Structures are given as C-alpha cells and as structure tokens.
Amino acid sequence: MGHEIRKTVDSASKTTQEQLDSLKAQLEQLLTERINPALLEAADRADHAVASARELRDHQVSNVTTRVRAQPIAAILISSVIGFIAGRLSK
C-alpha cells in the first residue's frame, strides 16, 4: 500500500511539473510575441511625445524671448502686473 501511494504521489508530482513547464513555456511565448513588442511600441510613442514637447517648449521660449527683446518695457509692465495680482491672490 505504501508503495502505491508513493507511486501515485510521484506520478502527480511529475504531471504537475510537466504542467508548470508547459505554462512557463506559454508565458514566455506570450511575453516574447505580444507583451514585449507592445511595451517597445509604447516606449517609442512616449519618446516621440517627449521629443515633441521639448520642441514645442523650445519654440515657445524662443517666441517669448523674441517678444521680450522687441518690447522690453511692455514685458516688464506685464510681469509686474502679473506679480502684483499673484501676490494679492496669495494673501
């Protein structure tokens, strides 16, 4: 009887190990075929979005710099008014 129990346990253990190995192989295939390419595509899109944001920021900074240099008095007055309003609102 003890020999039969041991044989049943060994068989169940072997079957379980085979199922785990099969599941591991399926998971690795899923990662390789589906998830990794999707992650790479998302990372690529994020890189493009960051590059576009940087380019937009640089353009806006250049635009503001040009306007301030063209009309420095107006820039100082506008900054002063904005600072005054922000100071009043923060109290």
Summary of the structure (lengths in Angstrom):
residues: 91
radius of gyration: 32.8
end to end distance: 86.6
largest distance: 100.6
contacts: 175
relative contact order: 0.04
helix: 96%
strand: 0%
